[in-house]
Amino acid sequence: MRIRTLGLTAAACAALAACGQGSSGGGTGAEAPKELDRALLASYPAPYNTADVENGERKFGLCRSCHSITPGGPNMTGPNLHGVFGRRAAQAPGYNYSDALKAHDIVWDASHLDQWLANPRTYLPGTKMSFAGLPDAKDRTDLIAYLMLETGYKPAAAAAEPAAAGTAPAAS
């Protein structure tokens, strides 16, 4: 009987762990997207191309109660972060940002996110974000790499390819 209880507990933990694992929806088939993610990760600039994205996913657990990352996901206490890379600060649709962030004229990239995640309140006094920050630089690198994978980040070369393809002469 005790073994059965432990088995059910392990199964319950596995099911709970699968909840909210990125845009794949977790659960069955989660391994295949991870292989594709690894190839995309390798195309990112250093140090994100060698980051520990599993650690980044664990660190995102600190963010998950306030932020969603899926395409079209809801704004919560904080804005949905899908598409955050390359987006101007305070521009996620439908989110009511602090005046401090509205006045902050930056475009989110890995460097700005790293500074922000170190301590949002000192990076931008007056922000509504109550998160105390991630003091460990490696944890921030891992989290940013995870966010790149899960929020639609495209390396500069990959982003330029579709534009270049659109300017090529049409075949006759």
C-alpha positions in Angstrom: 0.0 0.0 0.0 2.8 2.4 0.9 4.5 1.8 -2.5 1.3 2.6 -4.3 0.9 5.9 -2.4 4.5 6.9 -3.3 3.8 6.0 -6.9 0.7 8.2 -6.9 2.6 11.0 -5.3 5.4 10.8 -7.9 2.8 10.8 -10.7 1.1 13.8 -9.1 4.4 15.6 -8.9 5.2 14.8 -12.5 1.8 16.1 -13.6 2.2 19.3 -11.6 5.7 19.8 -12.9 4.4 19.6 -16.5 2.0 22.5 -15.9 3.0 25.7 -17.5 6.2 24.4 -19.1 6.5 26.9 -21.9 4.4 27.3 -24.9 4.4 23.5 -25.7 1.7 23.1 -23.0 3.8 20.5 -21.1 2.8 16.9 -20.8 3.1 14.6 -23.7 5.5 15.4 -26.5 7.5 17.9 -24.4 10.8 16.2 -25.3 10.6 17.0 -29.1 10.3 20.8 -28.7 13.3 20.7 -26.3 15.5 19.3 -29.1 14.3 22.1 -31.5 14.9 24.6 -28.7 18.5 23.4 -28.3 19.3 24.1 -32.0 17.8 27.5 -31.7 19.7 28.2 -28.4 22.9 27.5 -30.2 22.2 30.3 -32.6 21.9 32.9 -29.8 24.7 35.3 -29.0 27.1 34.4 -26.1 26.6 33.8 -23.3 23.0 32.8 -23.9 23.9 30.1 -26.5 25.5 28.0 -23.7 23.1 28.9 -20.9 21.5 26.3 -18.7 17.9 26.7 -19.8 16.6 24.1 -17.3 17.9 26.4 -14.6 16.4 29.4 -16.4 13.1 27.6 -16.4 13.4 27.0 -12.7 14.2 30.7 -12.1 11.2 31.6 -14.2 9.2 29.9 -11.5 9.8 33.1 -9.5 8.2 35.1 -12.3 5.3 32.8 -13.3 2.8 34.0 -10.7 2.9 37.5 -12.3 3.9 36.9 -16.0 2.6 34.7 -18.8 4.9 34.0 -21.7 2.7 32.3 -24.3 1.6 33.9 -27.5 -1.6 35.8 -26.8 -1.3 34.9 -23.1 -3.0 37.1 -20.5 -1.5 40.0 -18.8 -1.5 39.2 -15.1 -0.1 41.3 -12.2 2.7 41.9 -14.8 2.4 42.0 -18.6 2.6 39.0 -20.9 6.3 38.7 -21.9 5.8 37.0 -25.3 7.6 39.2 -27.8 9.4 41.2 -25.2 12.7 41.1 -27.0 12.9 44.1 -29.4 9.8 45.7 -27.9 9.9 49.2 -26.4 9.3 49.4 -22.7 5.7 49.7 -21.6 4.2 48.6 -24.9 2.6 45.2 -24.2 -1.0 45.7 -25.4 -3.6 46.0 -22.6 -1.3 46.4 -19.7 -1.4 49.4 -17.4 2.3 50.3 -16.8 3.8 52.5 -14.1 4.6 56.1 -15.1 8.2 55.4 -14.5 8.3 52.6 -17.1 6.2 54.6 -19.5 8.8 57.3 -19.4 11.7 54.8 -19.8 12.7 55.0 -23.4 14.4 51.7 -24.0 13.9 48.7 -26.2 14.1 45.4 -24.3 17.2 43.3 -25.1 19.3 40.9 -23.1 21.5 43.6 -21.7 18.5 45.7 -20.4 16.7 42.6 -19.1 19.9 41.6 -17.2 20.1 45.0 -15.5 16.4 45.0 -14.8 16.4 41.5 -13.4 19.4 42.2 -11.1 17.1 44.6 -9.1 14.1 46.2 -10.8 13.6 48.8 -8.1 17.1 50.3 -8.3 17.2 49.9 -12.1 14.0 51.9 -12.5 12.8 53.6 -9.3 9.0 54.0 -9.3 8.2 50.8 -11.1 5.3 48.7 -10.0 7.3 45.5 -10.1 7.8 44.3 -6.5 10.3 41.5 -7.4 13.5 41.9 -5.4 15.7 40.7 -8.2 18.1 37.9 -9.1 21.5 38.7 -7.7 23.4 35.8 -9.3 24.6 36.7 -12.8 24.5 33.1 -14.0 20.9 32.7 -12.9 20.0 35.9 -14.9 21.8 34.6 -18.0 20.0 31.3 -17.7 16.6 33.0 -17.2 17.2 35.3 -20.1 18.1 32.4 -22.4 15.0 30.6 -21.3 12.9 33.7 -22.0 14.5 34.0 -25.5 13.4 30.4 -26.2 9.9 30.8 -24.9 8.9 34.3 -25.9 9.7 34.3 -29.6 13.2 35.8 -29.7 14.9 35.6 -33.1 18.6 36.1 -33.5 19.4 39.1 -35.7 20.6 36.9 -38.6 17.4 34.8 -38.5 15.2 37.9 -38.3 16.9 39.5 -41.3 16.5 36.4 -43.5 12.7 36.7 -44.0 13.1 40.4 -44.9 15.8 39.6 -47.4 13.7 36.8 -48.8 10.9 39.3 -49.3 13.1 41.6 -51.4 14.4 38.9 -53.7 13.0 39.0 -57.3 10.1 36.6 -57.8 10.7 33.5 -59.9 9.0 33.4 -63.2 
